[in-house]
Amino acid sequence: MARTKNRFNAVQIPEPATADIPAKQRKSFRVALYARLSVELKSRPSESIANQLSILREFIRDKAEFIEYQEYVDSAVSGTSFDRPAFGQMMDDVREGKISCIIVKDMSRFGRDYIEASNYIETIFPFLGVRFISVSDHFDTEAEFNQNKALEIALKNLVNDMYAKDISKRVSVSRRLDMERGKFTGSNAPYGYKVDSGDALRKYVIDRAAAAVVRQIFELAADGVTLREIAKALQEYRIALPGDYLKTGNLYVEEGAEAKAWYPGTISNILKNQAYIGNMVQGKRRTSLYDNEARHATDENDWIVVENTHEAIVDKELFNKVRAVMDKKVEESIFTSDRGKNLPIKEDIFAGILFCGNCGRRIPLASRILEKDGVLERQYFYSCRYNYDFGGKQCGCTIMEQDLIKVVHNLLTTQIAVLTDSARTEASMRGVMDRELKKS
């Protein structure tokens, strides 16, 4: 987030520096001093946030046009994207007219995306009337245009972009090698485990309290208990959600606090996770700056699975039994069966405008596969997720699509009729008033 330093305080400038320029002709700027750093390195103290800000403050100190300034700092944020907290705040202030000049130590601190950095300097800033200065590069958009300097900045932006992509490739290769030898490269272990930060491979170690819950979930699923029923049982036993347990360390919800509902999807993910039989599974999502790939889910065949890296919570026999039960339910389900995978899904005409009248949640379009006269077809309906996830005992808000369309159609027809009658009534009244006025 933006760090304020002498927010909008005038910088005192020695009078002789501007004595020959009439005050009315001086152009003044409200300045943003922007600093960014991905990682603080002792080997490169010149790149530190403190040093960047020191250079920027010194640069504006004796310049009369910089009358006010504010500091914006993005620490531990990559320059490969402009989606940064302090940068976003700075641009908001630019649009509100609070900032008219942006100053950075060098172009790499501004950003390492060649195309986006050039777009800001050549298009966005001129459009917004913002002056841009890179101190170490001796670049100032207010200065007289210099073709050589413009080319130099373009090349530096390109080099910064290539540098970022090269680092990205090295990190990606190193990370994949770590995954392939069974090292956990993520942040948090699955529910039921903790990360042994003292181990070179950051192995999972069993969290006994949560592991007991995981075993119970597998045993209930193996007995044919549905995901929604398991979720309801966990809520009734006041078991804290995995995310809440990670934050608080409390397995059970505190006395007096509301026990939150477990989502069936959370339980489904637990039942599919090979980590619980001792396998390390990684690479389910991927992003690649050097290949210009946005973050996306990967195909299961591309996952990196290393077997027997840690102690299992459930044995393979129980795990496989649960998978067989789950696969059978998927095959038989009118909601998830592959029988209708080739049937197209229609567009939701009420998307974003239909809400549950009980809980206020947005209601999405859902469908199930039915067989009619030997032909498969989709039956569409709207059901509050809160109602659906908890067995219809919460909101009770469900309606078939065709029924909803009829209701909306009837309401619109009624409203149009009312408006039409109103228009006719108004026209009739005006006619009467006009006749009366003519008589008078």
N, C-alpha and C positions, 0 to 999 in steps of 0.2 A: 504494500500500500504506500501511498505517497507520504514522505516524511517532510514535515514543515520545518523550515529554518528561516527565522526572520521573515515570516510570511508578509509579503507586500510592504516591506519596510524600505524606505528610500536609501539608496547607497550614496554616501556623501562623496562628492566629486570635487577635486581641487578646481577652484574658479578659473585659473589661467588656462586650463585646457579648453574651455569653450568661451572664453572672453570675447572673441571676435565674431561669434555667431549670435544673432538676435535670439532671445528666448523663444519667440513665437515660431522660429524656423527650425528649431531643434526637434528631431524625431525621437521619441522615447518609446521604450519597449518594456512590457511586463514579461519577465524572463522565467523560463523553466530550466533549471539545472538538472539534467537527467543522467543518472549513473546506473549501471547494471553490471552484475557479475554472476557467472554460473556457479563457480566454486572458488572459495577463498584459498589461495595457495601461498604458503610462506616463501616459496621459491620465486614468486612473482609479486612482490609487494607493490610494484608500480601500478598493478591492475586493481588494487584493493578499492573498496568503496570510499574509504576515508581519503585515499590519495586522489581519486577521481574528483571528489567534491572539493578538495583543497585546490586543485588545479583550476577548476571552474570558478571558484570564488575569487581566486587571484586574477583570473582573466577579466572578470567584470568589475573589479574593484576600482580601477581608475578610468572607467568609461562612463561618461555622463548620460549616454542614451539608455543605459540599463538602470532604470530608476527603482524597480521593484523586482524581487525574485522569490521563487519558491523551489524547494528541492524535491525531486521525485526519485525514489530508490527501489529498484527491483533486485533483491538479493537472492541468490540461489535459483535464478531463472534463466533458462536458455535463451540465446539470441536468435534461435532458428525460427521462432514464432513471435508475432507481435501481440499475441493474446497474453498480456502480462498485466498484473494488478495496477502497479504504479503508472505504467505507460497508458493504460486505459483511462485512469483518473486524469492524467495529464491531457489526453486528447479531449476528454469531457470538458476540462477547463478551457481548452482552446476554443471549443465550439461555443462556450458560454461567454467568450470574450475576455476571460481572465488572463490568458497567456497570448502573447504576440511574437515571442521569440523562444526558440528551443536551442539549448547549447549542450553539446556532449564532448567528452574528452577526445574520442576518435570514432570513426565509423563503425568499428567492431562493437563498441559499447551500444551504439544505436540499434544495430541488428545485423544478423549474418545471412538473412534471406535476400539474395541479390535483387530479385524481381520486386519484392515488396518494399525493400529499402529505397530502390530507385523510384518506385511509384509514389512513396511519401515525399521524397525530395523534389521530384520533377512535376508532380501533379497535385497531390493532396495539399501540401503546405502552400504552394502558390495560390491555389483556389481559396484556401482559408485565410490568405494574407499573412502567413506566418514566416518569419525569418528563421533560417536554420544555420547553425554554426558548428563546425567540428574543429576544435581548438588545435589538436596535434596535426591535423591534415591541412591547416591553414585554409579552410574552406568556409566561405560565407556567401549565402545566396543574395545578400544585399550588395556585395561587391560587384564591380564591373565584370561582365561575363568574360571568362577566359576559357577558350576551347581546350587548351592543354590541361588546365586544372579540372575541368569537367570530365575529360577523358581519364585523368588520374583517379578521380573519385569513383567513376564507373568501374575501373579496373580493381580498385580496392574493394568495392562492394562484391565484385565477382570472386576475388580471392577469399574474402571472408566467407562467402557462400560455399566455395569449394573446400575451405578449411573445415567448416562445420560438417559438411557431408563426409569428409574423410574421417573425422573423429567419430561420426555416427557409425560408419562402416566398421571401424576398428572396435568400437564398443559392442556392436552387434555380433561380430565374430567372436570376441572374447566371451560375451554373455552366452552364446550358443555352446561354446566349448565347455563352459562351466555347467550348463544344463546337461550336456551329454555325459559328464562324469558324475552326475547326481547331486550337484551343488544347488541348494535352493537359492534362487536369485530374486524372489519376491519379497514382500514386506511382512505379511501376516500369514501364519500357518493356518490350515483348515481347522474348523471347529473341532475340538477334541485333542488338538496338538498345540505345542509351543515350539518356538525356534531356539535351538541351542546355539546362541550367538558365540559361544566359546569354541565351537567346533569349526574346523576349517571349511567343511562342506555345509555348515549351517543346517544340520540335520534336524528332522522333527523329533521331538520327545513327547511322550504321551502326557496329556493333562488329565489326570485320573478322574477328576470330578466331571468334566465335560465328556470324557470318553465313555463314562457310564450312560450318559444320555444318548450318545451315538449308538451304542450297542442296543439300547432299548428301542431306538427307532428302527434299526435293522431287524430286530426280532419281531416287532409288530408288523412290519412290511412283509416279512417272510410268512406270517400267519394270515396274510391276505387283508389286513386292515388298510383302508384307503388313506391317501395322503391327507385328505381333509380331516378324517377322523384322528389321525396321528397329531395333526396340527392342533386340533381341539383339545386332545388329551394333554399336550405339552402346555397349552395355555391354562388349563384347569389345574395342572400341577404347579403353575406359576414359575415355569422355567423361563429365564430371561432369553431374549433373542440373541443369536450369536454376536451381532454387532454391539449390543448393549453389554454383553458379557465381556467382550474384548475391551470395552472402555472402562467398565467398573470393576471387573474381576468377581462380581457377584453372580453365582450360578442361578440363584432364585431372586425373583422380584421382591424388593423390600416391602415390609408390612405397611399397608396403607396406600401403596402405589398400585396403579392399574397394571394388570398383567396383559401385555400386548399379544396380539394374535400372531402365530407363526404362519407364514405363507407356504402353501403346498409346494411352490417352486423351490423354496429353500430346502425343504425336506427331500425333494426329488434330486437336487444337486448333491446332497449328502449321499444318497443311495447310489449315485452313479460315480462317485469319486473313488478312483483306485488308490488314493492315498491311504484309505482305511484298511487296505490289505498289504501295506508296506511299500507301495510303488510311488515314485516321485514323478508326477505328471506336470509338465510345463510347456510353454509355447502355444497355449490355447489362443492367445491374442498376439498380434504382431503389428509393429509399425516400423517403417524404414524411411529415414530422411533421404539417404543417398539414392533410393529407388523411387522416391516421391510417393511412398505408400502411406496412406492415412491408417490410423489404428483400426484394425478389423479382426473379426474372429477367423481362425484358421480351420481348415478341414481336419477332421479327427486323424486322418492318415499322416498329417504333418506334425502332430503333437510329439513331444520328446518324452518318452517313457523309459525310466530306469527302474528296474525291478529290485525289490528287497533292499531299499536304502535305509529303512527305519523299521521300528517295531510296529506290527499291525494291531489295529483295534478289534477288527473282526477277522475270522478266518475266511479263506477263499470259498469254502463250501457254502457258508452262509451268504457271502457276497453274491455268488453265482445263483443261488436259490432265489434271492431277492430280484436279481436281474431277470430271471426267467419269469417270475410273477409279474414284474413290471412290464416286460415285453408282451406278455399275454394280454394284460389289461389294455395296452396301447393298441394291439391288434383288434381287440373286441370293442374298443370304445367308439362311440358314434362321433366323438369330438376329435380324437387324435389318430384314428385308423388311417393307414396308408391307402385304403381302398379308394378314397376320394382325393388323393394327392394331385391328380391331373385335372380336377374340376376347378375352374377359375374362381377366384374370390371377388365378389362385386365391390364397388366403391361404397364407402359409408357416407350416405347423403346427409347424415346428422352429425358428422364428425365435428367435435369441438363445441357443439351447441346443446348437447343433450346431457342433463345432469340428474342425479338421483335426488328425488324429492325428500328422502329421509336423511341421508348422510352428506349430501352435497357433492359427492364425488362424480367425476366425469364418467359417463357410461359408454363403453365401446361396442361396436358391432361384433357379434359372435355368430358362429354357425356350427351345425352338426350334420353328419352325413346320414341320409336316410335312403332306403331302397323302396321304390314305388313301382309296382308292375315290372320288376326285374331291372329297373333303371335307377342308378345312383343319382341323387340330387342333394344340393345343399339347402338346409332349412335355416333361415336367418332369424336372429332374435337379439334383443338388447337385455342385458342383465348386469346389474351393479356388481362389480368385482367383489365388493365387500360381501354381498349376498352370496355370490357363487362360491367364493373361496371358503366360506364358513357354513356351507350346507343349507343355505336359504333361511338361516335363523337370525339374521341380523337386520337386513333392510327389507327383504321381500319385494324388491323392485325389479320385476322382469316383465317383458312384453314382446310379443312376436312382431317382427318388422312390419308385416302387412297390417296388423292391428294398429300400430303406431302411425303408419301412413294414413290410414282411414281417419284416425282421431285428428291428426294435423290438418288433413283435407277438410274435414267438417268444421274445424275451428276457423280455418281461413275462409271457407265459404260463408260462415256466419258473420265474420268480421267485414268481409267485402260487402255483404248484404246490408249490414248496419251502416257502413260508410256510404253506400249507394243511396240508401233511404235518407241519410242525413243530407246528402247533396241535393236530393230531390226536394226535401223539406225546406232547405235553405233557399233553393231557387223559387219555390212556391211562395215563401214568406217575402222574398224580395219583390216578387211580382205584385203581391198584395200591397206592400208598402209603396211601390212605385205608382200604383193606381190611386192609392189614397193621397199621395203627394200631388198627383196631377189634379185630383178633384179640388184640393185646397188651393 
